């Protein structure tokens, strides 16, 4: 912390008051209103993977693949752009703007009559979802009490797979010409997300700006009003709130936007090991996920002889394993702890994948048992992957939280984009198992290394205030005898 004149310093209990709140209706509104982002992302990815638009638009296989790539590029650009803006303008403005951008992009993409028209609006939809990742993770961490922050963030990130499941299930009907005309089915699929989003954008109007962000950006009085209204709503439920001790107060002075050189100082001088931790966790989980997720259909079809249509049914158990992991294991990240649970989940995912690699090499698996091993591996990996997003969003100062998420997300996406190409080459035409065997060992080893690094460099952030995990850059000391303003 640094010394400063007391004329513009505010003394506040706002962070401590937010963290001492019990779970209430307000928090459900935050989870439902903000958590839908990952459902929409999973839905979008699965709809593109189903490629119902291929015949209508006369697209080649390579063009279909690029429709997914352009969406991911949009996500990276959106994350980098809106990550900086959410730290500058606030969480609420951005989670309204980014959802609106997604609604427009996905909705108009459903009207595409040419390949380039589809590409353009898939990019726009990606912009919105990429921005959502930064604004939403920041807002959730800053509004959810410390006691529940881990399990909530992990569960919300895991709902990506609920969206993927909805997309896959919808495709079974919408892309079946017996039920829906093939020129309209995929278009209706692209409209599902915007229809959901219209409801959610209305709900988000009632979610307040992060009082933590406001406190550090010169809006202490408005932040106080929001916290008082939140506490009043909790008391209206018949819940008694204990007073917050004065020694929990923090002293802050609003700071201007951080320059790029100041950001570099935060990441590489102030918190270098946390930067290594964040990059490692995000890259390892992204590499493994994209390697398996984008090639599982090729593995089943080339090595186990499934048909393209029957392969779709093997996706649902995969979804269930990925969805249950964060929901069932999430609470343990708040009790057993972040470091230990990341190590366990990453490690067990790597071990299960290693076992399946040797069985795959020995040619003793079937399509069903191969899928079962994937389900078990990703039951653990999904919780660990969600914890990666939690980690990068809570271990850096509030003023750069959105940008921290955006930078690590962008690096992870680049690493993840390489994985499908590598594993596609290893799969080949399905005549040789040895190359993919080594590929599976590579993915397993990467996850195990990620878990070890998390155990060594991880931060024990469970049930701690964000301000105790990383001092806000606006936090200050007050000279003796000076009396700061209160909020």
PEJOVEN-V845923 format. One record per residue. N is the residue number from 0. RES is the residue in one letter. D_FIRST is the distance of its C-alpha to the first C-alpha in whole Angstrom. Layout:
n = [N;N]
res = [RES;RES]
d_first = [D_FIRST;D_FIRST]
//
This chain:
n = [0;1;2;3;4;5;6;7;8;9;10;11;12;13;14;15;16;17;18;19;20;21;22;23;24;25;26;27;28;29;30;31;32;33;34;35;36;37;38;39;40;41;42;43;44;45;46;47;48;49;50;51;52;53;54;55;56;57;58;59;60;61;62;63;64;65;66;67;68;69;70;71;72;73;74;75;76;77;78;79;80;81;82;83;84;85;86;87;88;89;90;91;92;93;94;95;96;97;98;99;100;101;102;103;104;105;106;107;108;109;110;111;112;113;114;115;116;117;118;119;120;121;122;123;124;125;126;127;128;129;130;131;132;133;134;135;136;137;138;139;140;141;142;143;144;145;146;147;148;149;150;151;152;153;154;155;156;157;158;159;160;161;162;163;164;165;166;167;168;169;170;171;172;173;174;175;176;177;178;179;180;181;182;183;184;185;186;187;188;189;190;191;192;193;194;195;196;197;198;199;200;201;202;203;204;205;206;207;208;209;210;211;212;213;214;215;216;217;218;219;220;221;222;223;224;225;226;227;228;229;230;231;232;233;234;235;236;237;238;239;240;241;242;243;244;245;246;247;248;249;250;251;252;253;254;255;256;257;258;259;260;261;262;263;264;265;266;267;268;269;270;271;272;273;274;275;276;277;278;279;280;281;282;283;284;285;286;287;288;289;290;291;292;293;294;295;296;297;298;299;300;301;302;303;304;305;306;307;308;309;310;311;312;313;314;315;316;317;318;319;320;321;322;323;324;325;326;327;328;329;330;331;332;333;334;335;336;337;338;339;340;341;342;343;344;345;346;347;348;349;350;351;352;353;354;355;356;357;358;359;360;361;362;363;364;365;366;367;368;369;370;371;372;373;374;375;376;377;378;379;380;381;382;383;384;385;386;387;388;389;390;391;392;393;394;395;396;397;398;399;400;401;402;403;404;405;406;407;408;409;410;411;412;413;414;415;416;417;418;419;420;421;422;423;424;425;426;427;428;429;430;431;432;433;434;435;436;437;438;439;440;441;442;443;444;445;446;447;448;449;450;451;452;453;454;455;456;457;458;459;460;461;462;463;464;465;466;467;468;469;470;471;472;473;474;475;476;477;478;479;480;481;482;483;484;485;486]
res = [X;X;X;X;X;X;X;X;X;X;X;X;X;X;X;X;X;X;X;X;X;X;X;X;X;X;X;X;X;X;X;X;X;X;X;X;X;X;X;X;X;X;X;X;X;X;X;X;X;X;X;X;X;X;X;X;X;X;X;X;X;X;X;X;X;X;X;X;X;X;X;X;X;X;X;X;X;X;X;X;X;X;X;X;X;X;X;X;X;X;X;X;X;X;X;X;X;X;X;X;X;X;X;X;X;X;X;X;X;X;X;X;X;X;X;X;X;X;X;X;X;X;X;X;X;X;X;X;X;X;X;X;X;X;X;X;X;X;X;X;X;X;X;X;X;X;X;X;X;X;X;X;X;X;X;X;X;X;X;X;X;X;X;X;X;X;X;X;X;X;X;X;X;X;X;X;X;X;X;X;X;X;X;X;X;X;X;X;X;X;X;X;X;X;X;X;X;X;X;X;X;X;X;X;X;X;X;X;X;X;X;X;X;X;X;X;X;X;X;X;X;X;X;X;X;X;X;X;X;X;X;X;X;X;X;X;X;X;X;X;X;X;X;X;X;X;X;X;X;X;X;X;X;X;X;X;X;X;X;X;X;X;X;X;X;X;X;X;X;X;X;X;X;X;X;X;X;X;X;X;X;X;X;X;X;X;X;X;X;X;X;X;X;X;X;X;X;X;X;X;X;X;X;X;X;X;X;X;X;X;X;X;X;X;X;X;X;X;X;X;X;X;X;X;X;X;X;X;X;X;X;X;X;X;X;X;X;X;X;X;X;X;X;X;X;X;X;X;X;X;X;X;X;X;X;X;X;X;X;X;X;X;X;X;X;X;X;X;X;X;X;X;X;X;X;X;X;X;X;X;X;X;X;X;X;X;X;X;X;X;X;X;X;X;X;X;X;X;X;X;X;X;X;X;X;X;X;X;X;X;X;X;X;X;X;X;X;X;X;X;X;X;X;X;X;X;X;X;X;X;X;X;X;X;X;X;X;X;X;X;X;X;X;X;X;X;X;X;X;X;X;X;X;X;X;X;X;X;X;X;X;X;X;X;X;X;X;X;X;X;X;X;X;X;X;X;X;X;X;X;X;X;X;X;X;X;X]
d_first = [0;4;7;10;13;14;17;16;13;14;14;16;18;19;17;19;22;22;22;24;27;30;32;34;36;33;31;35;35;31;33;36;35;32;34;37;35;36;40;40;39;41;44;44;44;47;49;48;49;52;54;56;56;57;61;61;59;61;58;58;56;54;53;52;50;48;48;45;44;43;42;39;38;38;35;33;33;33;30;28;29;28;25;23;25;24;20;22;24;23;25;28;29;29;31;33;34;34;36;39;39;40;42;44;44;45;48;49;49;52;54;54;57;56;54;52;52;50;48;46;46;45;42;41;41;38;36;36;35;33;31;31;29;26;26;28;26;22;24;26;22;21;24;25;24;22;26;28;25;27;30;30;28;31;34;33;33;36;38;38;41;43;43;45;47;48;48;51;53;53;54;57;59;58;59;62;65;67;64;63;64;62;61;59;58;55;54;54;52;49;50;48;45;45;47;44;42;43;43;39;38;40;38;35;35;35;31;29;26;22;21;18;18;19;17;14;17;18;21;20;23;25;22;23;27;27;25;28;31;30;30;33;34;34;35;38;39;39;36;34;30;29;26;23;21;19;16;16;14;11;10;10;11;14;13;16;18;16;19;20;19;15;17;18;15;13;17;18;15;12;15;18;20;19;20;23;24;24;26;28;29;29;32;34;34;35;38;39;40;41;43;45;45;46;49;50;53;54;54;56;59;59;59;60;63;61;62;59;60;60;57;55;56;54;51;51;50;47;46;46;44;41;41;42;39;36;38;39;36;33;33;32;29;28;30;30;27;26;26;30;31;30;32;35;35;35;37;40;40;41;43;45;45;47;49;50;51;53;55;55;56;59;60;60;58;59;58;57;56;53;52;51;49;47;47;46;43;42;41;39;37;37;35;33;33;31;29;28;27;25;23;22;21;19;17;15;12;14;14;16;18;21;21;20;24;26;25;26;29;30;30;32;34;35;36;38;40;41;42;45;47;47;48;51;52;52;54;56;60;59;62;59;57;56;53;52;52;49;47;47;46;43;42;42;40;37;36;37;34;32;32;31;28;27;28;26;23;23;20;21;20;23;23;19;17;15;12;12;14;11;8;9;8;8;6;5;6;10;12;15;18;16;17;16;18;19;20]
//
